[in-house]
Structure formats: structure tokens, C-alpha cells
């Protein structure tokens, strides 16, 4: 179930609760950005995790190159 869209009043209230200054003239832009990001994240939440290992399993050490077959 997608999260409800946040209103400018919701964003202003959240900014106040977080102690973040949010000028009135920026409220519409911040609201649009937050809702756009939430929309993308909502679509990612619907993806099945499958066989994807958790992030701590990532290794930045390069693996040996696999030799290519010559024709």
C-alpha cells in the first residue's frame, strides 16, 4: 500500500519537529521533492529481495578475470 502524499503543512510540521529551518518560500519545492523521493522508494519497496545478498556481503576486492575463449 503506497504511503499517502504529504501536504505542505505536513512537511512544515516535520521540519519544525526536526528543528530544521524551512522558509515559507521553499515549502512547495521541498514538498514536491519529498513526495517524488517517496514515490521512487515506494516502487523499490515492492520489489522482491530475491537472492540479493545484504550490503555487508559486498566486497570491493576485485575478482580474478575470467579467461575468454578464443575463436
Phi, psi and omega in degrees: 000125181291149178289148178293150178292135179278139178270165176302327178293321177298315181296317179298318179295316179296320178297317178298316181297327180276354181075024181261130177288129178224098180299147182304322183290345179263351188300316181295316180294317180295319179299314180297319180293315180299316180292325177293316179296317179297324178296317178294315180295324178298319179292326178290327180294338181278346181287137177288141181293331177058221182261021180287122180288155178294159183305322179297345180279352181292138176235128180276359179284125181293144177276156178297146179293142176273124181295140178272147177281135177270145177260000000 
